[in-house]
Amino acid sequence: MMMENGLSMEYGDGYMEQEEEWEREGLLDPAWEKQQKKTFTAWCNSHLRKAGTGIDNIEEDFRNGLKLMLLLEVISGETLPKPDRGKMRFHKIANVNKALDFIASKGVHLVSIGAEEIVDGNLKMTLGMIWTIILRFAIQDISVEEMTAKEGLLLWCQRKTAPYKNVNVQNFHLSFKDGLAFCALIHRHRPDLIDYAKLSKDNPLENLNTAFDVAEKYLDIPRMLDPDDLINTPKPDERAIMTYVSCYYHAFQGAQQVGNVTHVPEPTRQYTYVPNNYNAETAANRICKVLKVNQENERLMEEYERLASDLLEWIRRTMPWLNSRQADNSLAGVQKKLEEYRTYRRKHKPPRVEQKAKLETNFNTLQTKLRLSNRPAYLPTEGKTVSDISNSWKGLELAEKAFEEWLLAETMRLERLEHLAQKFKHKADAHEDWTRGKEEMLQSQDFRQCKLNELKALKKKHEAFESDLAAHQDRVEQIAAIAQELNTLEYHDCVSVNARCQRICDQWDRLGALTQRRRTALDEAERILEKIDILHLEFAKRAAPFNNWLDGTREDLVDMFIVHTMEEIQGLIQAHDQFKATLGEADKEFNLIVNLVREVESIVKQHQIPGGLENPYTMLTAHDMTRKWTDVRQLVPQRDQTLANELRKQQNNEMLRRQFAEKANIVGPWIERQMDAVTAIGMGMQGSLEDQLHRLKEYEQAVYAYKPNIEELEKIHQAVQESMIFENRYTNYTMETLRVGWEQLLTSINRNINEVENQILTRDSKGISQEQLNEFRSSFNHFDKNRTGRLSPEEFKSCLVSLGYSIGKDRQGDMDFQRILAVVDPNNTGYVHFDAFLDFMTRESTDTDTAEQVIDSFRILAADKPYILPDELRRELPPDQAEYCIQRMPPYKGPNGVPGALDYMSFSTALYGETDL
């Protein structure tokens, strides 16, 4: 095995083959490195103090190899070769090599470490070496129910802490952070040392200090962990906690063995009577049969591991993409992401749905074959169980839903941003057109050379300008409000928007100041010049607001809009109709203004007034009014056409909504009816198993034949999304709920087909009748009140009694029932499924191969010897199965053995899960 710091170890005799690789990133984490260094130092000192010494710095004090050799002597009780006392580098290397050779002699082969690295003080290599020593001398001998050392230690902790509130030991890192697990272990064995009832999960620091202080004072277990490190580290170092917990195990288990030694007699082996005609050929055939089953089961296990690894790796690679919310804040970028997501749902996910279904089917088939061949249930490697895959798949589906919702929300937000940006530009352009030249005009000194009538004209012109300026105040405020909204919504080009808005506001302030300054100058000259031109003034006063109204009306008539419903477009049409109703009054105002100009022209012509046609109060002319009024009258029908086009678009969207709803309201109930029918068949009381299987496959064909309806609905849904339709009041079904229902229907059919096929396999292999099978199913369904397909322990017990199975009500009866429960629920899930129930009931009435029968078969091949030779296997068995046995049989270690002798007894019991071979 490869440890995280580059140290490779190989264990002889199968020692601790399950130990996981040290995670490279784990050791590179300073917090973990600090915890390992502190814990390993304390562990070493707990042994070195027996020799009257200790270490302060783990990477420095082992460099000369002397204390390293002393540590190995103390913990092993053996004497190592005499160390070299010289201070030269080669003396130190020689001492370290002696220590490494001693470790290797204990069945641990260090492949990638050299003594030079230890002598150089390499912390990573030193920590790896000390962890190897801890594994070999402190953890290897831990044995609980024939489990591996690490699993056995974890099971020991789980059993000891099971009665304690707020303690749930699942691992050697997070489960010990709050300190209650340590306190529970101490209280379980020494309740006089800790008052557990006073402890609280909310006081982890107090709990840890209490456990560490009591262990150090009363149990002679030194402090190896720092409470602050455990609390502040997100995931404490597993190896540090394992080292410390192993000290608890040795302390308490040692005390139990000394205080209460009980002799347990070796179980008597039972042998099966073998008739005289049971020859070597028959024995070989039995072995071939057993080995073929085992080989097929191993192939299925490897296939499951490969498929599970591939699916979980795909989910792991896909999740960051689904969880990403990075975008360039542009509409085109989000629309591209939305199209990528649709491609993913159409092309990339469907094969993975099929892979997941195949994985579950293979797993169920494997478990059924293992039960039928009396093999122990298959437990996938950590992180690859069916529940792990299901949880990962659920996380993927939640991420998909959140990602799609985010994409749609971003699309709507960015559409509004683009609309606001265009509106800002349009209003800013109009305002800057209006302000062009105004500052120069206000700074002019032209009134100083004017006659009286010219000065009065300039003053009235200025008053008209002030009116015009006030009328434009609303537009400036609108521009500023739009810029503020763009900033609030994080528009991608806020910098240029803010700069332009600031220029407009600054200019507006200057215009106000300049306007006030010019009025003061005109008032000063008014004492001299006082003639008023009433007609020009009246024109200016009426023309200015009407001109502003014309400008605003033209802006409104060309203003862009976005709607999503019929109500919204109808509202715009209604507002437009109301506007058209006011055009009559506007026409009257226009004629009045034009008539003012005509009256001026008449007076000038009549009285020959020089320069009388020039209006000193305004820059507007009748021509301007006429041109703008003509533009407005032309824009009105254009606006009518634009609104009509949008109305047709919304009517088409409404048609798409109804089209999708009509199809969805058919497909949705159809899926629900098929699901109910499949569930009813799965209850197993509708005809024979073959009938049930036939009906399920008919449903499967019907479902696949119905798929074009789903595909048609997908096309309609794509058209709905492309039309940017985000709600549909005509149906409660969404495409997502229909997709999920469709996938669940396929999964349910496949699962039920698999279960029925396994029941047929069980019935045929065990030779039970259809009537027996119906009786078992009827009894099972009777006690399955909730129709969940599983029974609780009490329901299972009642079911057995109803079938005539005798279970006593005394303590012995409870023990018998618990043994039965361990057979039908080996993983301790708390439920008994029908497959396990059927397997148990058939096993009670039929005969199966046993370990003793296989042992007797091998004994015949071995001519009654307690061992067998490779040549005998090759002679009696097919080549592939002979080599299979030779590679897996352990060497024979009993009396009268010969070179190459193999232990067929241990090998046979291992086939049926009775040893840890």
Beta strands, then each sheet from edge to edge (+ up, - down):
strand 1: 9-11
strand 2: 108-110
strand 3: 790-791
strand 4: 832-833
sheet 1: 1+ 2-
sheet 2: 3+ 4-
end
